[in-house]
């Protein structure tokens, strides 16, 4: 009985038979399936807002995650504490605004908007519960399993079923570019690649730090060293696949966000001997590649060849208009002005902006469009938290994901999707994890099979 009284809420919910394994499985399935988007292959004027089998599967996943999440909120004190921190309060407030404004959402998409608002609440409850049950390291592994499986399926379709796996993008003036497609839009696939590489890079660092802390002297067996070696090879392979995916998907915004996030993740290592060597090697490889392209194209370091390398059409206007995004942003702002207080509802852009895009291609505009200016103010506060507390965090994955969302959000609706993508899941993680970790430490209840206590939290 004495032991029972000292067991924390986290331990009680994690001790439920089969719950950790079920939670691990649901995280992996959500990471794989929530980015599956058949809308990527419909014409802009098609009505593709109906409920089909992928949507039904995602609804079932959201329902199960919601049940687990609500149980976590009820029975796990650390989950409740995480939602009562400043970022947690603003996330809850944002979810409440989406729920309230969905009541007056655009009539043709009202049902979808209301469902999306409820799904957002489900994942907001589920993510801190998953962190509490699994710990950060096992949560990373579960997400990697789902995302890498998604990438492998996309590569299979891209190489062996090009009718579906190749996305032919029309850029106007009879100009087309082939990008990796398959289970979704190339930009979404590229984001999956970016996140896979960031989590793998964070785990590579974590494995090294974990081994340094736990493998003391002769207690480190050869078997453990072999497992660590294989783990590193697997993670390096995932990074390689992710980089190839970003290249095949041809998402420059995704590459820029991933590059910045990886640089911030490794910022404390860049000025070491190894960091300087890696940085100089990367500059050398990029320089050789650039010169090679110039020589092969016989342009001899001319501006037009540089333009062709960073644009799809070879026109400089593509860069100044952010690949047509300036027109999309202008239309989004016009529609926001029509309903500044309530917005139009989540997932209403495919209907209202059919002549421009399925998305606003900007995180702030996406939130204002969906929930009004109050929601926009809340997302600005949360992004400010990412900037001033997340980016300087001592925990590599926190500062990396914070940077990724800040950079990617300039050009994409990176988070707060209809069904929580890995980007949304990990944005919730970096905002809520520190409170859960501090609560676990305060309870002084050890958890088996979870990452070492050397993982720092930011406050």
Backbone torsions as a table, in degrees:
resi	resn	phi	psi	omega
1	UNK	NA	-36.8	179.3
2	UNK	-63.1	-41.3	178.5
3	UNK	-62.6	-40.6	-178.9
4	UNK	-60.6	-37.6	-178.3
5	UNK	-70.8	-24.3	-178.5
6	UNK	-90.5	-8.6	179.5
7	UNK	-74.3	129.6	-179.0
8	UNK	-77.1	169.5	176.5
9	UNK	-60.1	-36.7	178.8
10	UNK	-59.1	-45.0	-178.2
11	UNK	-67.0	-39.0	-178.8
12	UNK	-62.1	-46.9	-177.2
13	UNK	-72.3	-33.1	178.4
14	UNK	-72.1	-22.3	-178.0
15	UNK	-82.1	-8.5	177.8
16	UNK	-60.7	131.0	-173.3
17	UNK	-56.0	122.6	174.6
18	UNK	80.3	-6.9	-175.9
19	UNK	-66.5	-44.0	177.5
20	UNK	-58.9	-43.0	179.2
21	UNK	-65.1	-41.4	179.3
22	UNK	-65.5	-40.1	178.8
23	UNK	-64.8	-43.0	177.1
24	UNK	-58.1	-45.7	-179.2
25	UNK	-63.7	-42.3	-178.7
26	UNK	-66.8	-36.6	176.3
27	UNK	-62.4	-45.6	-179.9
28	UNK	-63.6	-43.5	-179.5
29	UNK	-65.2	-43.3	179.3
30	UNK	-63.0	-41.4	179.3
31	UNK	-63.8	-33.4	178.5
32	UNK	-77.4	-48.3	-164.5
33	UNK	-93.6	-24.1	-174.1
34	UNK	-69.9	-14.3	176.4
35	UNK	-96.5	-3.2	177.0
36	UNK	-67.1	123.3	-171.9
37	UNK	-141.8	102.0	178.6
38	UNK	-74.1	-13.2	178.7
39	UNK	-60.7	-23.4	-177.0
40	UNK	-61.8	-19.4	-174.6
41	UNK	-111.2	12.5	175.8
42	UNK	-97.8	150.5	172.6
43	UNK	-71.0	156.5	-175.3
44	UNK	-61.7	-29.0	-176.0
45	UNK	-92.6	5.6	177.5
46	UNK	-84.2	146.6	175.2
47	UNK	-89.5	96.3	-174.8
48	UNK	-115.7	35.5	-179.7
49	UNK	-99.7	10.3	-179.1
50	UNK	-76.5	165.6	179.7
51	UNK	-88.3	114.4	178.0
52	UNK	-114.5	-175.2	-173.1
53	UNK	-65.6	-37.2	175.9
54	UNK	-62.7	-38.2	178.7
55	UNK	-65.5	-39.2	178.3
56	UNK	-62.8	-40.8	177.9
57	UNK	-63.5	-44.0	-179.6
58	UNK	-66.3	-34.5	175.7
59	UNK	-64.6	-40.7	178.2
60	UNK	-64.1	-42.4	177.7
61	UNK	-61.3	-45.4	-180.0
62	UNK	-62.7	-37.6	179.5
63	UNK	-63.8	-45.6	179.0
64	UNK	-64.6	-44.9	179.0
65	UNK	-61.9	-37.7	179.1
66	UNK	-63.9	-41.3	178.8
67	UNK	-62.8	-46.2	178.2
68	UNK	-62.5	-41.6	-179.3
69	UNK	-64.0	-44.5	178.6
70	UNK	-62.9	-40.2	176.6
71	UNK	-60.6	-40.3	178.0
72	UNK	-62.8	-42.9	179.1
73	UNK	-62.6	-38.6	-176.9
74	UNK	-73.8	-43.0	-169.3
75	UNK	-105.3	-11.5	-174.0
76	UNK	-113.7	112.6	-177.4
77	UNK	-64.2	-35.8	-178.3
78	UNK	-67.0	-32.5	176.6
79	UNK	-66.7	-44.3	178.2
80	UNK	-63.3	-40.2	179.2
81	UNK	-63.2	-39.6	-179.5
82	UNK	-63.7	-34.8	179.6
83	UNK	-79.9	-8.1	177.3
84	UNK	-103.9	3.8	170.3
85	UNK	-75.3	171.1	-179.1
86	UNK	-59.2	-51.2	177.6
87	UNK	-63.4	-34.9	177.9
88	UNK	-64.1	-42.0	179.0
89	UNK	-62.3	-42.1	-179.5
90	UNK	-70.3	-33.7	174.8
91	UNK	-65.3	-42.7	177.7
92	UNK	-64.2	-42.2	178.6
93	UNK	-62.3	-41.0	178.5
94	UNK	-63.9	-42.7	177.1
95	UNK	-61.7	-38.9	178.7
96	UNK	-65.6	-39.2	178.1
97	UNK	-63.7	-43.0	177.7
98	UNK	-61.1	-41.4	178.3
99	UNK	-63.4	-44.4	-177.4
100	UNK	-67.2	-44.1	-177.0
101	UNK	-74.9	-20.7	178.2
102	UNK	-66.0	-20.3	177.9
103	UNK	-62.7	-33.5	-179.3
104	UNK	-113.4	29.6	-179.7
105	UNK	-65.2	164.5	178.5
106	UNK	-52.9	130.3	-168.2
107	UNK	-55.6	-42.4	-174.1
108	UNK	-71.3	-20.1	-179.9
109	UNK	-121.9	16.7	-173.7
110	UNK	-60.8	-44.0	-178.7
111	UNK	-61.9	-44.3	179.5
112	UNK	-64.5	-41.8	-179.4
113	UNK	-63.0	-41.5	-180.0
114	UNK	-68.3	-40.5	176.9
115	UNK	-63.1	-42.3	-179.5
116	UNK	-62.9	-38.2	178.9
117	UNK	-65.0	-40.3	178.2
118	UNK	-68.0	-40.7	178.4
119	UNK	-62.1	-38.2	177.6
120	UNK	-60.2	-41.4	176.9
121	UNK	-64.1	-40.5	-179.5
122	UNK	-59.1	-46.1	-178.6
123	UNK	-74.6	-28.6	176.2
124	UNK	-64.8	-33.5	174.6
125	UNK	-77.7	-36.4	-174.1
126	UNK	-71.4	-40.2	-173.7
127	UNK	-61.5	-51.9	178.1
128	UNK	-64.2	-30.3	176.3
129	UNK	-66.0	-42.0	178.0
130	UNK	-63.9	-39.2	177.2
131	UNK	-62.1	-44.2	-177.6
132	UNK	-65.7	-39.9	-177.3
133	UNK	-76.6	-43.9	-171.5
134	UNK	-95.2	-31.3	-168.7
135	UNK	84.0	163.3	-172.7
136	UNK	-66.7	-39.9	-174.6
137	UNK	-67.9	-46.4	179.8
138	UNK	-69.7	-29.1	174.3
139	UNK	-64.5	-40.5	175.7
140	UNK	-59.5	-46.4	-177.6
141	UNK	-62.6	-44.0	179.8
142	UNK	-61.2	-45.1	178.8
143	UNK	-64.0	-40.7	179.1
144	UNK	-62.7	-40.7	178.5
145	UNK	-59.0	-47.0	-179.9
146	UNK	-65.7	-45.4	-176.3
147	UNK	-70.2	-41.7	-179.9
148	UNK	-66.5	-38.2	174.5
149	UNK	-59.9	-41.4	176.6
150	UNK	-60.2	-44.3	179.6
151	UNK	-64.5	-41.0	-179.4
152	UNK	-63.7	-42.5	177.5
153	UNK	-62.5	-42.4	178.2
154	UNK	-61.5	-41.5	178.4
155	UNK	-65.6	-39.2	177.4
156	UNK	-61.1	-43.4	178.8
157	UNK	-68.5	-38.3	-179.0
158	UNK	-64.2	-39.6	-176.0
159	UNK	-88.0	-35.5	-170.8
160	UNK	-115.3	-8.8	178.1
161	UNK	-139.6	64.2	-173.5
162	UNK	-62.1	-22.1	177.8
163	UNK	-59.1	-29.8	178.5
164	UNK	-110.2	-33.7	-173.3
165	UNK	-81.9	-11.0	178.2
166	UNK	-109.4	124.0	179.9
167	UNK	-97.9	114.8	-179.7
168	UNK	-93.2	109.3	-177.1
169	UNK	-97.8	126.2	178.2
170	UNK	-91.0	126.9	-177.5
171	UNK	-107.0	7.2	-177.9
172	UNK	92.8	160.0	179.8
173	UNK	55.5	37.9	178.6
174	UNK	58.6	29.5	177.8
175	UNK	-103.0	127.3	-179.1
176	UNK	-127.2	149.5	174.5
177	UNK	-134.7	134.7	-179.9
178	UNK	-91.6	126.0	-179.6
179	UNK	-127.2	159.1	177.9
180	UNK	-65.1	128.7	174.6
181	UNK	-122.5	-143.1	178.5
182	UNK	120.9	-101.2	-176.4
183	UNK	-88.0	4.2	-179.5
184	UNK	179.1	-172.8	178.4
185	UNK	-70.2	147.1	-179.7
186	UNK	-53.9	-36.7	179.0
187	UNK	-64.0	-39.2	177.9
188	UNK	-67.7	-39.5	177.8
189	UNK	-64.1	-41.1	178.6
190	UNK	-63.1	-39.2	178.2
191	UNK	-64.2	-36.0	175.5
192	UNK	-62.7	-40.7	176.8
193	UNK	-64.0	-42.7	179.6
194	UNK	-60.7	-49.0	-178.4
195	UNK	-64.9	-37.9	177.6
196	UNK	-60.7	-43.1	179.9
197	UNK	-68.5	-38.0	-179.6
198	UNK	-67.7	-43.9	178.2
199	UNK	-64.6	-39.5	179.1
200	UNK	-64.8	-42.5	179.2
201	UNK	-64.8	-40.1	177.4
202	UNK	-64.8	-38.9	178.9
203	UNK	-70.0	-34.8	175.1
204	UNK	-58.7	-44.5	176.6
205	UNK	-66.1	-42.9	-178.4
206	UNK	-63.5	-38.6	178.5
207	UNK	-61.5	-43.5	180.0
208	UNK	-63.5	-45.0	-179.5
209	UNK	-67.8	-38.7	-179.5
210	UNK	-64.1	-44.4	-179.5
211	UNK	-65.3	-37.1	-179.6
212	UNK	-64.9	-31.8	-177.6
213	UNK	-84.4	-30.9	-171.5
214	UNK	-104.5	-26.3	-177.7
215	UNK	-91.4	90.1	-176.9
216	UNK	-104.6	118.6	175.0
217	UNK	58.0	-132.5	-173.9
218	UNK	-77.5	-6.0	-179.6
219	UNK	-73.0	-16.4	178.7
220	UNK	-81.7	107.9	-177.2
221	UNK	-80.7	161.3	177.5
222	UNK	-64.8	-32.7	179.1
223	UNK	-62.1	-44.1	179.7
224	UNK	-64.8	-40.1	178.5
225	UNK	-62.9	-37.2	178.6
226	UNK	-66.2	-42.4	177.6
227	UNK	-61.5	-42.6	179.0
228	UNK	-62.1	-40.6	178.2
229	UNK	-62.3	-45.0	178.0
230	UNK	-64.9	-37.6	178.7
231	UNK	-61.7	-42.8	179.1
232	UNK	-63.9	-40.9	178.6
233	UNK	-62.2	-41.6	179.4
234	UNK	-63.9	-45.3	-179.5
235	UNK	-64.9	-39.3	176.6
236	UNK	-64.6	-38.2	177.1
237	UNK	-64.2	-40.0	177.8
238	UNK	-62.9	-41.7	177.8
239	UNK	-61.5	-41.2	178.1
240	UNK	-62.2	-46.1	178.2
241	UNK	-61.6	-40.1	-178.7
242	UNK	-64.7	-42.4	178.8
243	UNK	-64.2	-41.9	177.0
244	UNK	-63.4	-37.4	178.7
245	UNK	-63.8	-44.4	178.7
246	UNK	-60.9	-37.6	178.3
247	UNK	-68.9	-43.3	-179.0
248	UNK	-69.6	-33.4	178.5
249	UNK	-78.4	-15.9	175.6
250	UNK	52.5	52.5	177.4
251	UNK	-108.2	101.7	-177.4
252	UNK	-70.9	-34.9	177.3
253	UNK	-66.0	-39.7	177.4
254	UNK	-64.5	-41.8	179.1
255	UNK	-64.5	-42.8	-179.2
256	UNK	-63.5	-44.5	179.7
257	UNK	-64.9	-41.5	179.1
258	UNK	-65.4	-41.0	179.6
259	UNK	-63.0	-46.5	179.8
260	UNK	-63.9	-42.9	-179.4
261	UNK	-64.4	-40.6	178.9
262	UNK	-66.3	-38.5	178.5
263	UNK	-63.6	-42.4	179.5
264	UNK	-68.8	-36.8	177.8
265	UNK	-59.3	-38.0	-175.4
266	UNK	-101.0	12.0	-171.5
267	UNK	-58.4	-34.9	-178.5
268	UNK	-77.2	-7.1	179.0
269	UNK	-107.7	-11.3	-172.8
270	UNK	-66.5	-25.5	-176.1
271	UNK	-100.7	9.2	171.3
272	UNK	-83.0	173.8	179.5
273	UNK	-60.9	-46.2	179.9
274	UNK	-64.8	-39.8	-179.7
275	UNK	-63.7	-43.5	178.3
276	UNK	-63.7	-42.3	179.0
277	UNK	-61.5	-44.8	179.6
278	UNK	-64.4	-41.9	-179.2
279	UNK	-63.3	-46.2	178.9
280	UNK	-64.3	-38.2	178.1
281	UNK	-64.0	-41.0	179.2
282	UNK	-63.9	-43.2	177.7
283	UNK	-62.0	-40.7	-180.0
284	UNK	-64.1	-45.7	179.9
285	UNK	-62.2	-44.8	179.3
286	UNK	-63.5	-38.8	179.9
287	UNK	-66.1	-44.5	178.7
288	UNK	-62.6	-42.1	178.3
289	UNK	-62.6	-42.7	179.5
290	UNK	-62.8	-47.6	-179.9
291	UNK	-64.1	-38.8	178.4
292	UNK	-61.2	-43.8	177.7
293	UNK	-62.9	-41.2	-179.6
294	UNK	-63.1	-44.6	-178.4
295	UNK	-67.6	-42.4	-179.8
296	UNK	-65.6	-32.1	179.7
297	UNK	-86.5	-4.5	178.4
298	UNK	57.6	30.9	179.8
299	UNK	-96.6	-19.6	175.0
300	UNK	53.7	62.6	174.0
301	UNK	58.1	50.2	177.2
302	UNK	-106.8	152.2	-173.7
303	UNK	-61.5	-34.4	-176.2
304	UNK	-66.8	-30.9	177.7
305	UNK	-71.8	-35.2	175.7
306	UNK	-62.8	-42.6	178.5
307	UNK	-60.0	-42.1	-178.6
308	UNK	-66.4	-25.1	-180.0
309	UNK	-76.2	-29.7	-174.2
310	UNK	-109.8	2.8	177.0
311	UNK	-125.5	161.6	177.3
312	UNK	-88.8	-31.6	-176.0
313	UNK	-99.9	-13.9	-175.1
314	UNK	83.7	3.8	-179.4
315	UNK	-103.2	136.5	-179.3
316	UNK	-68.1	-24.3	178.5
317	UNK	-60.2	-26.1	179.3
318	UNK	-63.4	-34.0	179.3
319	UNK	-77.8	-42.5	-177.5
320	UNK	-68.4	-23.9	178.0
321	UNK	-100.2	6.9	-177.6
322	UNK	52.9	48.6	-179.2
323	UNK	54.3	48.4	177.1
324	UNK	80.8	1.1	-176.8
325	UNK	-68.6	-27.7	-179.1
326	UNK	-61.4	-37.8	176.7
327	UNK	-67.6	-40.7	178.3
328	UNK	-62.7	-44.7	179.5
329	UNK	-62.1	-40.4	179.2
330	UNK	-61.5	-42.9	178.5
331	UNK	-67.5	-39.3	178.1
332	UNK	-62.2	-43.4	178.9
333	UNK	-63.1	-40.2	178.7
334	UNK	-60.6	-43.5	-179.6
335	UNK	-71.2	-34.3	176.9
336	UNK	-62.8	-38.1	179.0
337	UNK	-62.9	-27.6	179.8
338	UNK	-72.2	-30.3	179.6
339	UNK	-138.8	70.1	-173.5
340	UNK	-70.0	-28.8	-174.8
341	UNK	-86.0	-36.5	-174.5
342	UNK	-110.4	-17.4	-174.1
343	UNK	66.9	-170.1	-175.6
344	UNK	-108.0	-9.6	-178.3
345	UNK	106.7	149.1	177.4
346	UNK	-61.1	140.8	177.0
347	UNK	62.8	30.8	175.6
348	UNK	-95.4	-11.8	-177.9
349	UNK	-63.6	-36.7	179.3
350	UNK	-58.2	-28.2	-179.9
351	UNK	-88.3	-43.3	-173.2
352	UNK	-83.2	-24.8	-178.2
353	UNK	-118.5	34.5	-175.7
354	UNK	-60.1	-30.3	-178.6
355	UNK	-81.0	-6.0	-176.9
356	UNK	-119.6	-54.7	-177.0
357	UNK	-170.7	165.1	173.9
358	UNK	-82.0	-9.2	-176.1
359	UNK	-141.5	163.2	177.9
360	UNK	-80.5	-17.6	179.4
361	UNK	60.0	34.2	172.4
362	UNK	-162.2	131.1	-172.6
363	UNK	-65.1	-44.8	-179.6
364	UNK	-64.0	-43.7	178.2
365	UNK	-65.0	-37.0	178.3
366	UNK	-59.6	-45.0	-178.3
367	UNK	-71.1	-43.7	178.0
368	UNK	-62.9	-41.0	178.7
369	UNK	-62.9	-38.1	-174.6
370	UNK	-82.7	-39.0	-172.7
371	UNK	-129.4	3.8	178.8
372	UNK	91.2	-178.7	-172.7
373	UNK	-71.6	-28.4	176.4
374	UNK	-64.6	-42.9	175.4
375	UNK	-62.2	-38.8	177.9
376	UNK	-61.5	-40.5	178.0
377	UNK	-63.8	-40.3	-180.0
378	UNK	-65.6	-40.1	-179.9
379	UNK	-68.8	-33.0	176.3
380	UNK	-63.6	-40.3	178.2
381	UNK	-64.2	-42.9	-179.9
382	UNK	-66.1	-40.2	177.2
383	UNK	-67.6	-34.1	173.6
384	UNK	-63.0	-37.9	175.4
385	UNK	-62.1	-42.6	175.8
386	UNK	-58.8	-41.1	-175.6
387	UNK	-70.8	-46.6	-171.1
388	UNK	-92.2	-21.1	179.8
389	UNK	-117.6	-34.8	-178.1
390	UNK	-76.5	-49.4	-176.9
391	UNK	-62.0	-39.6	177.9
392	UNK	-81.9	4.9	-174.7
393	UNK	-59.7	144.2	174.2
394	UNK	-72.2	-15.1	179.8
395	UNK	-87.4	116.6	-173.7
396	UNK	-54.6	-43.8	-175.8
397	UNK	-67.1	-32.2	179.8
398	UNK	-67.5	-48.2	-179.0
399	UNK	-70.6	-28.9	179.2
400	UNK	-69.4	-50.9	-179.1
401	UNK	-65.5	-37.1	177.4
402	UNK	-59.9	-45.1	178.5
403	UNK	-65.1	-42.4	-179.9
404	UNK	-59.0	-45.6	-178.9
405	UNK	-66.9	-40.7	-179.1
406	UNK	-63.4	-42.6	-177.7
407	UNK	-77.7	-48.8	-178.6
408	UNK	-63.3	-34.2	-177.8
409	UNK	-64.8	-16.0	176.6
410	UNK	-67.0	-34.7	-172.6
411	UNK	-115.9	-11.1	-175.4
412	UNK	-137.9	158.5	169.9
413	UNK	-81.6	72.4	-165.3
414	UNK	-65.1	-39.1	-176.5
415	UNK	-126.8	175.2	-179.8
416	UNK	62.6	49.6	176.4
417	UNK	-77.2	173.7	175.5
418	UNK	-59.3	-48.0	173.0
419	UNK	-116.0	129.6	-170.1
420	UNK	-57.8	111.6	174.8
421	UNK	-76.0	169.4	175.1
422	UNK	-55.8	-32.0	177.0
423	UNK	-61.5	-46.1	179.0
424	UNK	-65.3	-44.0	-179.7
425	UNK	-57.6	-46.1	-176.0
426	UNK	-77.6	-23.7	171.7
427	UNK	-66.5	-44.0	174.5
428	UNK	-59.9	-40.7	-177.1
429	UNK	-60.2	-50.5	-174.4
430	UNK	-69.6	-22.1	177.0
431	UNK	-82.3	-31.0	-172.2
432	UNK	-106.7	-23.0	-173.9
433	UNK	-58.1	-43.6	-176.0
434	UNK	-55.9	-41.1	-179.3
435	UNK	-66.0	-38.2	179.5
436	UNK	-67.6	-41.3	-180.0
437	UNK	-65.3	-41.7	179.2
438	UNK	-67.4	-36.0	177.7
439	UNK	-65.9	-39.9	179.3
440	UNK	-65.0	-40.9	178.9
441	UNK	-66.1	-38.9	-178.6
442	UNK	-64.5	-35.5	179.5
443	UNK	-73.7	-18.3	179.4
444	UNK	54.1	39.7	178.2
445	UNK	-107.3	110.5	-179.2
446	UNK	-67.5	145.5	177.0
447	UNK	-120.1	127.6	-177.9
448	UNK	-80.0	147.5	174.0
449	UNK	76.3	11.4	-178.3
450	UNK	-114.5	163.4	-176.3
451	UNK	-55.0	159.7	-176.2
452	UNK	-68.9	161.6	-178.4
453	UNK	-74.3	0.9	179.7
454	UNK	-74.6	-9.5	179.5
455	UNK	-68.3	121.8	-178.9
456	UNK	-84.1	157.7	173.6
457	UNK	-116.5	150.9	175.4
458	UNK	-99.8	151.9	-178.4
459	UNK	-128.1	NA	NA
